[in-house]
Amino acid sequence: MANVLVLLSDLQSGRSSSAVEVRLLRFWEARNVRRSGELMGVDMLLLDSQSTMMPATVNVNRLATHLTNLEEGSVYSLTGFEVTHCNQNYRLSDSSLLIRFTDSTSFKKVTEPAVPIPLESFRFRNYSEMLGLANSNNQLPDLIGEITAVKSTVTDPPQDKNRVMATIRMDNDMSVTMSLFDAQAVKIHNQLEQIGVDPRVVVATSVNPKIVGGRLFLNATSGTHIYFDKQTDAGERLFYRLVERDTGLPPVAPLLKSYAKMEKLSISELNDFVVTATSQEIDFICAGKVTGVKLDKGWCYVSCSKCFKKLQRSVSSLTCLSCNNTSAVGVLRYRVEMSIADETGEGLFVAFDGVIAKLHNMRAHEAANLLAGDDVNPEKTDAPPFVRDMEGKSYTFQVKVGPYNFTANHQSFTISRILGEGERAPQPEFVEDGGDDDNGDDNGDDNDGAGLVRRKMKDGGCSKSAGPSAKSKKARKA
Ligand SMILES: [Zn+2]
């Protein structure tokens, strides 16, 4: 008995005895991210003659029957399937239904469909519509735009975690960052590397719009397919519109760039980097003006002379928790937090001891002595004028980005060195790790011991930490 040919829009949930003729637009592996990427089956998107799109799914147990038969763009006659309601989140099409392949499903290629089926169908959303969908997880819309820059962390051979960030200029000249992950990142990286001429137009299907740090990001999903330039009709139309609009020469710089150590980044690029890139250790050069010296946490701290961690102050002693030493020797070190802005954005930065000491040519304990003398807790004193005066000044500086910056605890970037007036950004070959941070990985070779602070017992058993004095130096030698 022949199955009656119906349209996708005629389908209702339940076992279907009808036939549909559909174009297989795309298919992709569905993996369970919670179970270490276990293959669950293949998901696909089907299109019929009325331009109705509907997702379909083949369970992993039935893949052997169908997988070799799947070819994107081909037209199929589909019978013996089941129709259910699809997941209301992450919707791939406007249809609320999903076709499920069963053991009796037949999916046969058709050379001549009864009614012609369009070659492609997209659910493009413009910039403001993407904003409206952001963080809702309701829809996975399609993106079309001009690809203007691509940043890649993909290396040869590829590492475990990979990210590619593509800047896409959408309608109204609004730019968004599209992020691709892992296998998809490697794929687009290789495509761009092998392509003769950089593409201008990109079509990306089923992206997930997210707002992170006030900016729109379009994250690739497992259903994301990337098409360049004239690979789609929609892309080709945009391509020629862009060509007509062209006034100047085509860009000379290649589209694809890897993040190089010591590359110069704008502050907004730096802020984006820790949100979108994979956790890594890398140094960048930034430049900007200090918009505020944040003194609510002070300008210095008493650190352990061995490990440079902040010491815990009790009534009569200084304790280093990480050295497990209840009578630690303290060293006063700078820790200056400041907001720095360039024309693209603002970020929070912190500069530690060596950086500030080199910049102002004065050690923290010397500054404390000048300001308040011996017997005052320097952590409680006002910042030295030269620290406060950094506000409003412009600096070029090296930023050390580490795994911490990629965590939810990230608050500030560590400045590992401030480049002097007229000093050029160092070349990657000459990277010197002269930075101070509070991770305790300093080698401490710039610590000449002059800053050692010995806890002093005063009358009544009250202790105060102070700058060096003849007394404390003697005490140390004794
Ligand atoms: Zn310690």
Boltz pocket constraint, residues with backbone or C-beta under 6 A from the ligand:
constraints:
  - pocket:
      binder: B
      contacts: [[A, 304], [A, 305], [A, 306], [A, 307], [A, 308], [A, 309], [A, 320], [A, 321], [A, 322], [A, 323], [A, 324], [A, 328]]
      max_distance: 6.0
